[in-house]
Amino acid sequence: MRRFKLFRFSKGFYYVMISITIFIVGSAVSYADSSTVWDRSSYASYTHESFKLYGPANRAIDLENINYPLLNAAIFYETNNMREKHRKEPFQHSAALEKAAVLHSRDMAEKGFFSHTNPFNAQRETPSMRMALYGVIEGYRGENITEAFGIQYKPGSPLIPPENGDKLFRDYTTGDAIKPHTYNSFAEAVVAGWMESPPHRENILNIHFKFLGCGAWHFENRSFFNMDQFKVTQCFGSQVPD
């Protein structure tokens, strides 16, 4: 049987995304937070429907103390929500693909780039190289990436930036504070953006992809009033290591 590899590359736009395959080497990632423990075994206990009702996922994201595993799970389940709406088989969670997604998002956030090509580490330069480092070396593979806001701000809308050194952004028209996202509302915004972009939508609905791992990493955008934002990555595959 012949094996096929699929890599999809497309140019992203500022607040939406890109599509690709990504992997990374690095030290173990430690997560901040929290009152809620979410780990690999938790995925067996929820569907995208039951996760919507999961209390911690509907709390506002504390941007000083982010529960990254929960945030990654929210993106995963919202993606499966889209799969079901389009009558596609739901993704199975892959810890290997999640590690790839987290580490690429972290690299982008900490090194200040937004690309499927990592210009800072030769071992992580290309999608195929990064995935291979985690044992994902066969079958179809792909990735989506994006930059997303940590607050419920609609990109391009006028706003009142923080004053007096605080981090409170306000709606320009109403003057009301722009609320932080919950874990679920953040995931909904991210996945909705991908679904509006044909190449990313194609990855999400691709029947060849069976496994998914998602990862986000926080950064402050110095060019935009230090607004809290995230680099976000999805890694897809048809075959993953046990």
Secondary structure, 3 states (H helix, E strand, C coil): CCCCCCCCCCCCCCCCEEECCCCCCCCCCCCCCCCCCCCHHHHHHCCHHHHHCCHHHHCECCCCCCCHHHHHHHHHHHHHHHHHHCCCCCCEECHHHHHHHHHHHHHHHHHCCCCCCCCCCHHHCCHHHHHHHCCCCCCCEEEEEEEEECECCCCCCCEECCCCCCCCCEECCCCCECCECEHHHHHHHHHHHHHCCHHHHHHHHCCCCCEEEEEEEEEEECCCCCEEEEEEEEEEECCCCC
